[in-house]
Amino acid sequence: MTPMPPIPPEGRPLPDRGWSGLEDYTRESFLTLRRLCLDRHGIVTEMSEGWRSGTRQGYLYSLGRWAPNSDSSVSRPLGSKVTNAKPGQSLHQSRRAFDVYCARPTPNTPVLPYDPALLALIGSVGVELGLEWGGNWKTFVDMPHFSVPVGWSKKA
């Protein structure tokens, strides 16, 4: 199995986050995306989540529906929905999807982990690689999300 590359030196390594549960081609697609984003745009791209258990998917599905999310407010007491996929419907459970965030290239570089402009650049690289990007979805835009189509082969 390909080990996940180390994250930048500004912090401690993240837990597995479902890396070991992904298919080899899904890990390869993430590593390619990560390398191209750094080489072309200077964006340090890390994986926030890969494979998910049914329990984890159920928890994420509950957020914003019957369980409060961290962005709750007076007008939306339960906050935003995180996913439209119920347990058994997510490509994360099929080991073919991952979510990304932007990490800081150096400790003093200010970067918002889910900056829409940076995620759009990452998304354009992912689409060029032949990945499905959640930022192109019409009904539930999910900019950090990428999935690997069946039969995917690296284009770059």
N, C-alpha and C positions, 0 to 999 in steps of 0.2 A: 504494500500500500504506500502511496506517495505521502510523505509527511507534509503537514501544513507548514508553509514557510513562516519564519518568525515575524512578529509584528515589529514596527519601529521601536527604537530603544526608549521612547518616552514613557512606557508603562510596562506592566507585567503582562505576560501572555494571557490571552483569554482562555476560558475553559473550552473544551472540545466543540461546543455549540452545534453538534450534529455532523461535524466534519467526517468522522470515521464511518458514519452511516450512509454517506453519499456513494453513488455509483462512481467508478473510476472516471468515466467520461464527464460526469458532473464536476468532479474535483478538477479535472483537466481544463474544463471550460472556465471555471473560476480562476485558476492560476493564469490562464491565458488572458482573461479579462483584466486581472490584477496587474499583470506585467505591461500590457498595452496602455492601460490608464496611467501608470507611472511613467512609462517611456514617452508617451505622446503629450500628456497633459500635466504631469507632475502630481497626479492625484494618488495618494496612498489609499487603496481600496481594500477593505477587510470584510470578512464574512461575519455577519451578526447571527445568522441562523441557517442551518442546512436541513438535515433530516430531522423530522419531528415524529414523536410518538402520537398515537391517537389521543392520549390524555392531554398532551401539550396542545395539540390542535384544538381539542374541545375547550381548553382553557382560553386560548386566543379567540376562538369563536364567541365565547361568552362575554368578552370585554366589549363594553359599549352596548350590550344587549341586556343582560341581567346582572352582570358584574361590573363594578365601576372601573373605568380606565383612568390613568393618571392625568388626563387632560379634561377631567370633568369640570363643569361650571354650573352656575345657576340656571342658565338656559338649557344646558345638556347635562343633567346630573350624573348620567352614566358615562359621559365622554364619547369619544369616537369609536366606531367599530374598527377592529384591526384586520379582520379577514371576512370574506363571504363564504369561505370553504369550511364546511362541517367536517368532523372526523371522517376519514375515508375518501374525501373529495380533493384533498390537497396534493399537489405534486411534490411537496416537501415530504409527504409520507411515502411517495413512490421513489424517493431518493434521487429525484431529477430537478430539484429546485433549491435555490439559495437566496438569501437576502444579504445586501451589502450596506456598508456605511463608509463614510470618509474619515480616515484617521489623520492625525497631525503628522506631517513629515518630520518635524522637529518639536521639542517640548514647548517652544514659545510661539509656534505658528498657530494663529487662531483659525479654527475650522469648525463649522457646524457639522455634526455627523450626518445629518440628513438635509443638507443644503440643496434645495431644488435645482439650482443652476449646475452644481457639481454632479448631482444624480442624473441630470439630463445629459451631461457629457459622458458619464459612465454608461448610460443607457444607449447612446448612439454607438459607442464602441461595442457593446453587447449585441446590438442589432446587426452591426457589421459582421460580427462573428457567427451570426445565424441563431442567436439565442432569442427566446421570447422575452420581452421586457414588459413588466407590469406598468410602466409609465405610458405605454401605448393603449392600455385597456380603456374602454369607453365608460363602463358603468362603475367600476371600483378601481380608480387609479392607485397603483401601488409601486411608486418609483424605486424603492430598494429591491424589488423582486425580479429575479431572473429564473427562467426554466429552460431546460434543454429539450428540444423537440426529439421525438423518436427518430433514430437514424442520423443524428447530428454528427458532423465531422468538422473539425477545426478549419475555418476559412482564412485565418491570418497567421 
